[in-house]
Structures are given as C-alpha cells and as structure tokens.
Amino acid sequence: MTRRNPQVAVLVLEGAKPLDVGIPAQVFANRPSMPYEVRVCGAAPGLVTGGDGLSYHVAEGLDALEHAGTIFIPGFREPVTTEPPATVVEALMAAHEHGTRLAAISTGAFALAATGLLDGKRATTHWHYTKALAKKHPLVQVDENVLFVDEGDVLTSAGAASGIDLCLHLVRRDHGVTLSNHVARRLVAAPYRSGGQAQYVPRSVPEPLGDLFASTREWALAHLAEPLTLEVLARNAKVSARTFSRRFKQDTGYTPMQWVLRARVDLARELLERTDLGVEQIADRVGLGTGANLRLHFQRILGTSPTEYRHTFSA
C-alpha cells in the first residue's frame, strides 16, 4: 500500500469513449469516503468531440496534468489510425518524469504507447485491438489475456469494464483492501474479478479462418467428443499428416491440435453457459476426458476456471 498525490486527472482525447471517461471520473470523485480529487481535462479547454455521439466540454487543458498524481487516458475511437497530438505526448512524458502515474483504459493504451513509456514493458488493451497494438508498437509486450497490467508507474487495462478493475486495483494499492472493497460495493462491482479478458472474447478460435480444409474443420467440430489426432484429421482431408499440419497452420495460424483444443474449450464454454451438466460430464462430451484436464486447459486458455466461467456467464 502506497500513498501518493490524491489529484487524479482524466485526459479526454478526440473520439473518447463515454464509459472509459466516466469510470475513473466516478470512481475517484471526491466524497467523504474517497481521499481523491478528480479533474477532467483535454488537450485544450473547450469542446472535445467524443465517440458514440457524445461530446465533452472540458474546463481545463494540459496544465491540469502538472498537478496530478495519477493521469487516466480513456480509450478513443480509431486508435490504429489516430495519433495523439504532440503536445499531449510531451505533456504525458513530462508528467511521468516528475513521478506521475499514468493509467490507460482500453484503447487509451495506444496514446500511452506513443510516448515510448511502454517500450519493453507488458501492456494490454481491448482484445479487439491487441494485435494492432503489437503491430503498431512492436517494442511493447502486449498481453491479450489479462484484465489489466500494472508496471508500477504505467498501467493499462483491457476493454472498458476492466477499467473498473484497474481503478479498484489503484485504490487498493493506495489505501488498502478496506477502501477498495467499499468502492466496489458502491459501484455494485466485484472487488476482484478472477480470470482475464480472454474469457470475454466471443470465440477462442478466431474468425474468419482460411478456406483451406474448411470441410475438415467442420467435420472435426461435429466429432469433438471422439479421439482427434493429426493422422485422423489428415485422413479426413485426404492429404499426408505433414502436409496437413503445415498448410493448416499457414491457413489458420494454429497447429491442428491447438485448433482442436480451442474448439473443445469453446464447446465447453457453451455447455457451461446453456446447461446444468457437471464439469466431468462436460469434459467427457467435448473430448477432454476428465474435469481436471478441462480445468487445466480452461486456466491456460481463458485464465479462469469452469466454475468461475459458469458463474459469470450462465443464464
């Protein structure tokens, strides 16, 4: 637990997403129980065009960053093609040099990465943009499976709702578990969510996949409960195992057995959401054999357990 300057600045950039702006502004708003003060600012005072049809009228410009102990950079639209203004990059770097903590929510990571302060460090962003962030800023070690990353003086979170997890983490870091739990109750949020953002990606097997061997993949999806080896798949595709393995990976980005494993986990996800089957029954139905095996692969791929997943997503 470390105490620091209680001033929090929320930096609203062009195209800012409303939820990303609102989360830190509400979490850290000053009240008797919250030892913080929030200032919402922009690259300059005045009107900032936001995303989703909303605009923001900010009273302060970058001068507000000079007084902040923590600066939040909310996500914004079109992060791949939008560059933050040079004045914003310079202001963030100057604030960091003077000991200010920088925290990006969702695609705000792109603006933070533009400063170079994430180079050589782990970071995350919304799962839809993780590959784009890694491509645009190759020196950043992008982790697509976590809700947030704390690198001490620079922090990043995944999609918008995980901004709550990041904010609660910072309250916990600054003032301990009691206050962070109090804030979580006020927000009607979990004090600490288990698992990473991989569990929120619609499918573990990315779409669209290439057309090659599409019929074999479709056949495999209908036979996941059966033993599916490389040889079995290659036989269905009517090619050698070596050719199938090489061309399958070129076409999908996964080895055949990696793809089968993720397809089985996807089917298990659906059964957890839509049925009352036990973990052992589901493991058998998806071809993973035992509940222990299912738990192992769930943790590796989704960063959570089948039980936690069902608790979060079941109807």
C-alpha positions as MATLAB code, in Angstrom:
seq = 'MTRRNPQVAVLVLEGAKPLDVGIPAQVFANRPSMPYEVRVCGAAPGLVTGGDGLSYHVAEGLDALEHAGTIFIPGFREPVTTEPPATVVEALMAAHEHGTRLAAISTGAFALAATGLLDGKRATTHWHYTKALAKKHPLVQVDENVLFVDEGDVLTSAGAASGIDLCLHLVRRDHGVTLSNHVARRLVAAPYRSGGQAQYVPRSVPEPLGDLFASTREWALAHLAEPLTLEVLARNAKVSARTFSRRFKQDTGYTPMQWVLRARVDLARELLERTDLGVEQIADRVGLGTGANLRLHFQRILGTSPTEYRHTFSA';
ca = [
       0.000    0.000    0.000;
       1.482    3.326   -1.085;
       0.016    6.770   -0.552;
       0.520    9.425   -3.214;
      -0.732   12.738   -4.553;
      -4.561   12.414   -4.446;
      -5.132   14.527   -7.562;
      -6.500   12.448  -10.452;
      -6.680   13.836  -13.992;
      -8.832   12.258  -16.705;
      -7.433   13.250  -20.099;
     -10.205   13.351  -22.725;
      -8.886   12.957  -26.279;
     -10.770   13.289  -29.568;
     -13.110   10.328  -30.020;
     -13.060    9.468  -26.310;
     -15.436    6.674  -25.315;
     -18.045    7.753  -22.746;
     -17.725    4.747  -20.444;
     -13.936    4.982  -20.426;
     -14.156    8.641  -19.389;
     -16.880    8.079  -16.832;
     -15.328    5.176  -14.929;
     -12.307    6.966  -13.395;
     -14.257   10.221  -13.094;
     -16.875    8.457  -10.961;
     -14.631    6.050   -9.065;
     -12.256    8.772   -7.862;
     -14.824   11.566   -7.410;
     -14.295   13.277   -4.086;
     -16.686   12.317   -1.293;
     -16.266   11.787    2.463;
     -15.074    8.213    1.941;
     -12.782    8.944   -1.030;
      -9.478   10.780   -0.472;
      -9.121   11.809   -4.140;
      -9.980   14.799   -6.289;
     -10.739   14.468   -9.997;
     -10.119   16.983  -12.761;
     -11.299   16.280  -16.297;
      -9.181   17.940  -18.956;
      -8.351   17.864  -22.637;
      -5.563   18.843  -24.982;
      -7.056   22.348  -24.626;
     -10.027   23.822  -22.752;
     -13.327   23.710  -24.586;
     -15.358   21.226  -26.588;
     -13.908   17.769  -27.316;
     -15.705   15.588  -29.847;
     -16.187   12.169  -28.331;
     -17.264    8.802  -29.606;
     -20.818    7.421  -29.741;
     -22.424   10.771  -30.475;
     -21.301   12.486  -27.271;
     -19.048   15.491  -26.810;
     -17.345   16.806  -23.688;
     -16.879   20.365  -22.521;
     -13.668   20.384  -20.500;
     -12.739   23.390  -18.416;
      -9.009   22.689  -18.327;
      -6.222   21.885  -20.745;
      -2.916   20.115  -20.282;
      -1.953   22.376  -17.384;
      -4.151   20.160  -15.200;
      -1.692   17.308  -15.674;
       1.030   19.225  -13.837;
      -0.816   18.846  -10.541;
      -1.907   15.217  -10.905;
      -0.583   12.204   -9.051;
      -2.398    9.898  -11.469;
      -3.439   10.543  -15.067;
      -6.052    8.391  -16.784;
      -6.107    8.131  -20.574;
      -9.536    6.811  -21.602;
      -9.972    4.815  -24.777;
     -10.852    6.553  -28.030;
     -12.170    5.675  -31.474;
      -9.928    4.678  -34.390;
      -6.781    4.132  -32.290;
      -4.897    2.427  -35.117;
      -5.098    5.439  -37.441;
      -5.313    8.236  -34.860;
      -2.174    9.746  -33.383;
      -2.364   11.745  -30.153;
      -1.301   15.387  -30.544;
       2.405   16.014  -29.989;
       1.534   18.366  -27.133;
      -0.312   15.537  -25.374;
       2.581   13.107  -25.810;
       5.035   15.697  -24.474;
       2.789   16.507  -21.503;
       2.412   12.833  -20.571;
       6.156   12.265  -20.780;
       6.854   15.352  -18.658;
       4.307   14.268  -16.047;
       5.808   10.789  -15.902;
       9.284   12.246  -15.497;
       8.038   14.128  -12.441;
       6.666   10.959  -10.861;
       3.058   10.965  -12.058;
       1.413    7.589  -12.531;
      -0.115    7.003  -15.984;
      -3.057    4.631  -16.477;
      -4.676    3.847  -19.836;
      -8.127    2.325  -20.204;
      -8.837    0.165  -23.257;
      -7.538    1.824  -26.456;
      -6.028    4.616  -24.394;
      -3.030    2.254  -24.419;
      -2.282    3.460  -27.957;
      -1.806    7.030  -26.730;
       0.308    5.839  -23.825;
       2.395    3.669  -26.147;
       3.024    6.712  -28.357;
       5.100    8.180  -25.517;
       7.513    5.229  -25.619;
       6.905    4.630  -21.919;
       5.521    1.152  -22.602;
       8.530    0.018  -24.625;
       9.967   -3.169  -23.156;
       7.046   -3.469  -20.731;
       3.902   -5.575  -20.573;
       0.660   -3.891  -21.546;
      -2.836   -4.741  -22.652;
      -5.797   -3.165  -24.414;
      -9.244   -4.232  -25.600;
      -8.976   -7.758  -27.043;
     -10.142   -6.493  -30.450;
      -7.039   -4.276  -30.684;
      -4.280   -6.341  -29.058;
      -2.744   -7.460  -32.347;
      -2.985   -3.936  -33.774;
      -1.224   -2.527  -30.703;
       1.562   -5.090  -31.021;
       1.963   -4.310  -34.719;
       1.954   -0.538  -34.288;
       4.255   -0.594  -31.235;
       6.403   -3.731  -31.580;
       8.550   -2.901  -28.545;
       5.515   -3.251  -26.261;
       4.971   -6.726  -24.798;
       1.229   -6.998  -25.415;
      -0.600   -9.465  -23.166;
      -4.030  -10.207  -24.635;
      -5.221  -12.434  -21.782;
      -5.377  -10.097  -18.786;
      -7.836   -7.522  -17.464;
      -5.078   -5.062  -16.598;
      -1.322   -4.787  -16.320;
       0.481   -2.939  -13.527;
       4.031   -1.969  -14.411;
       4.367    0.330  -11.427;
       4.249    3.812  -12.889;
       2.445    2.863  -16.103;
      -0.711    0.766  -16.149;
      -3.062   -0.432  -18.870;
      -6.437   -2.148  -18.875;
      -8.437   -4.184  -21.348;
     -11.919   -3.205  -22.592;
     -13.988   -0.538  -20.876;
     -15.445   -2.545  -17.979;
     -11.972   -3.700  -16.973;
     -11.270   -0.029  -16.294;
     -13.244   -0.624  -13.093;
     -10.846   -3.442  -12.186;
      -7.904   -1.134  -12.832;
      -9.384    1.671  -10.732;
     -10.155   -0.654   -7.834;
      -6.624   -2.010   -8.071;
      -5.201    1.501   -7.742;
      -7.424    2.300   -4.767;
      -6.283   -0.966   -3.196;
      -2.657   -0.063   -3.927;
      -3.025    3.433   -2.483;
      -5.270    2.840    0.517;
      -5.711   -0.885    1.099;
      -8.408   -3.521    0.739;
     -10.999   -1.953    3.061;
     -11.434    1.177    0.963;
     -11.292   -0.668   -2.360;
     -13.995   -3.077   -1.161;
     -16.094   -0.115   -0.053;
     -15.754    1.444   -3.510;
     -16.641   -1.875   -5.159;
     -19.844   -2.091   -3.098;
     -20.750    1.467   -4.064;
     -20.237    0.605   -7.726;
     -22.052   -2.746   -7.339;
     -18.922   -4.348   -8.808;
     -16.804   -7.343   -7.894;
     -13.888   -6.261   -5.667;
     -11.625   -8.527   -7.683;
     -12.605  -10.430  -10.805;
     -10.881  -13.723  -11.407;
      -9.709  -14.574  -14.892;
      -8.571  -12.458  -17.800;
     -10.207  -10.861  -20.784;
      -9.731  -13.969  -22.930;
     -12.948  -15.332  -21.394;
     -14.848  -12.377  -22.898;
     -13.650  -12.883  -26.465;
     -16.600  -14.296  -28.430;
     -14.656  -17.322  -29.666;
     -11.306  -18.833  -28.684;
     -10.874  -19.906  -32.306;
     -10.558  -16.638  -34.265;
     -12.789  -15.958  -37.243;
     -12.587  -15.806  -40.137;
     -10.296  -18.751  -40.725;
      -8.917  -19.569  -44.149;
     -10.876  -21.656  -46.637;
      -8.328  -24.479  -46.846;
      -9.538  -27.634  -45.074;
     -12.792  -25.869  -44.110;
     -14.749  -29.089  -44.573;
     -12.325  -30.943  -42.294;
     -12.685  -28.296  -39.618;
     -16.464  -28.526  -39.908;
     -16.264  -32.300  -39.593;
     -13.989  -32.029  -36.562;
     -16.423  -29.658  -34.814;
     -19.095  -32.335  -35.126;
     -16.777  -35.036  -33.686;
     -15.023  -33.265  -30.817;
     -16.034  -35.981  -28.340;
     -14.074  -38.531  -30.341;
     -10.284  -39.003  -30.415;
      -8.974  -36.474  -32.939;
      -5.311  -36.951  -33.792;
      -3.283  -35.294  -36.515;
      -3.493  -38.501  -38.515;
      -7.296  -38.667  -38.197;
      -7.669  -35.083  -39.400;
      -5.232  -35.550  -42.270;
      -7.065  -38.701  -43.345;
     -10.320  -36.758  -43.497;
      -8.624  -34.059  -45.580;
      -7.084  -36.723  -47.850;
      -3.503  -35.451  -47.505;
      -0.433  -36.574  -45.580;
      -0.135  -35.621  -41.918;
       2.933  -33.498  -42.660;
       1.210  -31.582  -45.463;
      -1.950  -31.143  -43.418;
      -0.052  -29.787  -40.409;
       1.998  -27.324  -42.450;
      -0.836  -25.997  -44.589;
      -3.356  -25.921  -41.721;
      -1.092  -23.623  -39.696;
      -0.471  -21.407  -42.712;
      -4.209  -21.138  -43.223;
      -5.383  -20.631  -39.630;
      -2.388  -19.525  -37.583;
      -2.783  -22.570  -35.318;
      -1.421  -26.086  -35.424;
      -4.206  -28.648  -35.939;
      -4.097  -29.824  -32.345;
      -4.049  -26.261  -30.974;
      -7.152  -25.574  -33.024;
      -8.883  -28.752  -31.800;
      -8.101  -27.885  -28.175;
      -9.541  -24.389  -28.525;
     -12.607  -25.751  -30.309;
     -13.157  -28.140  -27.395;
     -12.816  -25.319  -24.908;
     -15.326  -23.286  -26.931;
     -17.823  -26.146  -26.832;
     -17.258  -26.464  -23.090;
     -17.977  -22.746  -22.729;
     -21.301  -23.171  -24.499;
     -22.259  -26.144  -22.322;
     -21.334  -24.248  -19.165;
     -23.485  -21.314  -20.248;
     -26.508  -23.228  -21.501;
     -26.734  -26.470  -19.487;
     -26.530  -27.732  -15.920;
     -24.075  -30.504  -16.786;
     -21.274  -31.065  -14.314;
     -17.658  -30.353  -15.162;
     -16.842  -34.067  -15.520;
     -19.768  -34.591  -17.893;
     -18.778  -31.596  -19.985;
     -15.156  -32.724  -20.146;
     -16.315  -36.067  -21.483;
     -18.675  -34.521  -24.046;
     -16.037  -32.197  -25.506;
     -13.306  -34.818  -25.706;
     -11.106  -33.590  -22.867;
     -11.608  -36.712  -20.791;
     -11.561  -35.503  -17.206;
     -12.605  -32.490  -15.224;
      -9.007  -31.945  -14.209;
      -7.988  -31.762  -17.857;
     -10.798  -29.313  -18.613;
      -9.795  -27.100  -15.676;
      -6.171  -27.145  -16.805;
      -6.943  -26.005  -20.348;
      -9.576  -23.508  -19.208;
      -6.981  -21.847  -16.998;
      -4.338  -21.866  -19.725;
      -6.572  -20.503  -22.492;
      -9.114  -18.357  -20.652;
      -7.342  -17.545  -17.411;
     -10.266  -18.718  -15.286;
     -11.909  -21.909  -14.041;
     -15.031  -23.616  -15.448;
     -16.883  -22.835  -12.216;
     -15.996  -19.147  -12.317;
     -16.864  -19.021  -16.008;
     -20.297  -20.539  -15.402;
     -20.913  -18.150  -12.514;
     -20.177  -15.198  -14.804;
     -21.916  -16.268  -17.997;
     -24.629  -18.843  -17.326;
     -28.205  -17.819  -17.963;
];
